[in-house]
Structures are given as structure tokens and as C-alpha cells.
Amino acid sequence: MARDRAEQAQAYRTLTEQRVAEHAAYTDHMEQKATRLLACSVPNAAACDATRQLTLQLCSTMESHIALENDVLVTTLATIDAWGLVRAEHLRNEHADQLAMLRAYVQELN
């Protein structure tokens, strides 16, 4: 039974490490796209408004993604092993920073 528990903990750890790495890459990718969208200057007013709307949708999608991770991943991290609570707190802090960035983007666009 202890071996099963250890194998399960290792499987969770591996999955968590993969998801955290994927999330970091995804966040970096989306941040680069959002930064480019915000920096874009389009002479055509309709195109500029469309870009603004897409950026707002992107920010909304990212907020939903972060909320889902907070509900699922943070809860899972907290129960994996002795360091789970520390990792969960780290992810919550990272999410708070990301949400602050997204909200700053939205405020800048509005």
C-alpha cells in the first residue's frame, strides 16, 4: 500500500511538473501576444477597435483559465505531498500577479 501511495505521489508530482511547465510556456506566449496587440497602432479605426476587442477577449479567456487552475490545480497541488501546500501557495501568488497584469491591460484598453 505504501508503494502504491508513493507511486501515486510520483505520478501526481510528474503531472504537476508538466502542467506547471506547460502553463508557464502558455502564459509567456499569451503575454507576448497581448503585449504585441496592445502596442499595435492601426490607422484604420475599425481594425483598431477589432484588435481592442480581441485583446479584451484574450484577457477574459486568460482570467477564466487562471480561475480553473485555481479550482483544480491548486487544490491538487496542496494534497500531493509535504511540499504541496508550498507549491500551491506559490501558484496562487503567480496567479495573483498574472491577474494584476491582465486587469492592467483591460484598464489600459478601457
TORTORVEX-585080 format. One record per residue: residue in three letters; x, y, z of N, C-alpha, C in turn. Coordinates in pm, whole numbers, padded with zeros to 5 digits, always signed. Each point is the difference from the previous one (the first is absolute). Layout:
N
ALAXYZXYZXYZ ...
// end
This chain:
110
MET+00082-00120+00000-00082+00120+00000+00086+00126+00000 ALA+00108-00004+00080+00089+00117+00004+00064+00022-00137 ARG+00032-00111-00066+00061+00012-00133-00100+00062-00099 ASP-00127-00044+00007-00103+00058-00086-00013+00150+00026 ARG+00003+00036+00127-00012+00143+00038+00120+00078-00054 ALA+00119-00060+00010+00121+00067-00051-00006+00014-00152 GLU-00048-00104-00068-00013+00007-00146-00104+00105-00040 GLN-00109+00005+00075-00104+00099-00028+00054+00141+00022 ALA+00075+00019+00107+00057+00132+00028+00098+00040-00110 GLN+00081-00097-00047+00094+00030-00108-00074+00034-00129 ALA-00108-00072-00028-00079+00029-00120-00060+00140+00008 TYR-00054+00037+00116-00054+00135+00019+00110+00104-00016 ARG+00115-00029+00058+00112+00094-00007+00041+00022-00146 THR+00012-00109-00073+00039+00009-00142-00104+00079-00079 LEU-00127-00033+00021-00108+00071-00069+00001+00148+00036 THR+00018+00030+00126+00002+00140+00045+00116+00075-00063 GLU+00117-00063-00003+00116+00066-00061-00025+00027-00148 GLN-00062-00096-00069-00031+00020-00141-00099+00114-00018 ARG-00106+00000+00081-00103+00103-00012+00055+00138+00033 VAL+00084+00008+00102+00058+00129+00037+00090+00051-00113 ALA+00079-00089-00058+00087+00040-00113-00084+00043-00119 GLU-00106-00076-00031-00088+00038-00111-00067+00134+00027 HIS-00042+00019+00123-00066+00125+00037+00096+00118-00015 ALA+00123-00018+00045+00099+00108-00010+00024+00036-00147 ALA+00014-00102-00085+00021+00026-00143-00122+00067-00061 TYR-00119-00047+00036-00124+00057-00052-00015+00145+00045 THR+00028+00026+00126-00011+00136+00053+00097+00093-00070 ASP+00125-00044-00017+00098+00082-00071-00046+00030-00143 HIS-00049-00103-00067-00047+00016-00137-00115+00100-00007 MET-00098-00015+00089-00116+00089+00000+00039+00142+00040 GLU+00093+00013+00093+00045+00133+00040+00067+00071-00117 GLN+00081-00073-00076+00064+00060-00118-00104+00044-00102 LYS-00102-00083-00022-00106+00037-00094-00077+00123+00049 ALA-00033+00002+00128-00074+00113+00055+00083+00128-00009 THR+00127-00010+00028+00088+00117-00008+00006+00053-00142 ARG+00011-00093-00097+00002+00043-00141-00131+00063-00041 LEU-00111-00058+00047-00130+00057-00034-00017+00139+00059 LEU+00044+00017+00124-00014+00131+00063+00090+00104-00065 ALA+00115-00044-00048+00095+00094-00059-00033+00033-00145 CYS-00087-00077-00059-00030+00019-00142-00073+00132-00022 SER+00043+00070-00102-00073+00122-00037-00053-00020-00142 VAL-00129+00005-00011-00066-00025-00127-00069+00128-00044 PRO+00030+00051-00121-00061+00124-00043-00151-00013-00024 ASN-00045-00118-00030-00140-00023-00028-00074-00016+00132 ALA-00097+00088+00028-00070-00001+00129-00073-00132+00023 ALA-00062-00056-00103-00072-00126+00016+00095-00114+00035 ALA+00114-00003-00066+00099-00104+00029+00055+00017+00141 CYS+00021+00123+00041+00051+00028+00134-00101-00046+00105 ASP-00128+00026-00024-00104-00043+00094-00008-00152+00005 ALA+00014-00065-00115-00002-00146-00004+00117-00058+00079 THR+00116+00061-00014+00118-00044+00075-00023+00018+00150 ARG-00061+00111+00037-00031+00027+00140-00096-00106+00054 GLN-00103-00033-00076-00097-00100+00042+00064-00138+00014 LEU+00088-00036-00093+00070-00128+00009+00089-00005+00124 THR+00065+00110+00030+00085+00005+00118-00083-00015+00127 LEU-00115+00065+00006-00088-00014+00115-00048-00144+00014 GLN-00032-00065-00113-00042-00140+00004+00114-00089+00049 LEU+00122+00029-00046+00116-00075+00044+00018+00012+00152 CYS-00013+00121+00051+00014+00021+00143-00108-00075+00077 SER-00121+00002-00050-00110-00071+00065+00025-00151-00001 THR+00048-00052-00112+00030-00142-00010+00111-00039+00097 MET+00101+00084+00011+00110-00029+00094-00051+00003+00144 GLU-00087+00094+00033-00055+00004+00135-00077-00128+00030 SER-00077-00048-00096-00074-00125+00018+00095-00118+00017 HIS+00107-00002-00078+00100-00106+00009+00064+00000+00139 ILE+00035+00115+00049+00061+00011+00133-00098-00045+00107 ALA-00125+00038-00013-00102-00041+00098-00013-00152+00001 LEU+00000-00063-00118-00009-00144-00007+00121-00065+00067 GLU+00118+00052-00028+00120-00054+00063-00007+00016+00152 ASN-00051+00114+00046-00012+00018+00145-00095-00103+00060 ASP-00106-00031-00071-00097-00099+00051+00054-00142-00004 VAL+00072-00035-00106+00041-00139-00020+00146-00023+00040 LEU+00091+00072-00063+00142-00027+00019+00048+00037+00140 VAL-00039+00115+00050+00046+00042+00132-00049-00098+00106 THR-00124-00044-00012-00055-00097+00095+00077-00131-00006 THR+00032-00046-00120+00076-00123-00016+00140+00015+00054 LEU+00066+00110-00032+00135+00024+00050+00006-00006+00152 ALA-00098+00059+00063+00000+00009+00146-00005-00136+00068 THR-00049-00102-00070-00018-00131+00064+00101-00105-00046 ILE+00091+00035-00087+00091-00100-00057+00099-00056+00101 ASP+00071+00088+00067+00103-00046+00093+00028+00111+00101 ALA+00107-00017+00074+00032+00096+00106+00026+00140-00054 TRP+00047+00013-00122+00029+00131-00060-00118+00055-00078 GLY-00108-00075-00005-00114+00040-00080-00057+00136+00038 LEU-00012+00026+00128-00053+00130+00044+00090+00115-00044 VAL+00130-00023+00003+00095+00104-00043-00015+00026-00149 ARG-00007-00108-00078-00018+00016-00145-00133+00067-00033 ALA-00104-00039+00073-00132+00060-00023+00004+00149+00029 GLU+00064+00039+00108+00011+00142+00035+00080+00076-00107 HIS+00106-00062-00048+00080+00062-00106-00084+00024-00125 LEU-00081-00101-00037-00085+00014-00119-00107+00106+00022 ARG-00058+00005+00121-00099+00104+00029+00062+00139-00014 ASN+00124+00016+00048+00068+00130-00012+00029+00033-00146 GLU+00041-00100-00076+00026+00021-00143-00129+00041-00071 HIS-00109-00067+00035-00129+00035-00059-00043+00141+00037 ALA+00024+00040+00122-00036+00136+00042+00077+00102-00084 ASP+00128-00026-00025+00081+00090-00084-00054+00004-00143 GLN-00036-00117-00053-00052-00007-00136-00134+00074-00011 LEU-00086-00017+00100-00128+00070-00002+00020+00151+00008 ALA+00094+00044+00079+00029+00143+00009+00045+00054-00136 MET+00083-00076-00070+00046+00039-00132-00118+00007-00098 LEU-00085-00103+00002-00115-00002-00091-00094+00118+00028 ARG-00023+00027+00126-00090+00110+00036+00060+00135-00040 ALA+00131+00010+00005+00066+00124-00046-00018+00015-00151 TYR+00011-00109-00074-00024+00004-00144-00142+00047-00029 VAL-00097-00060+00070-00140+00033-00022-00024+00147+00032 GLN+00057+00046+00110-00020+00142+00039+00062+00092-00105 GLU+00114-00039-00053+00065+00081-00103-00085+00006-00127 LEU-00067-00111-00031-00083-00004-00121-00132+00073+00016 ASN-00050+00007+00122-00127+00068+00024+00029+00143+00029 
// end
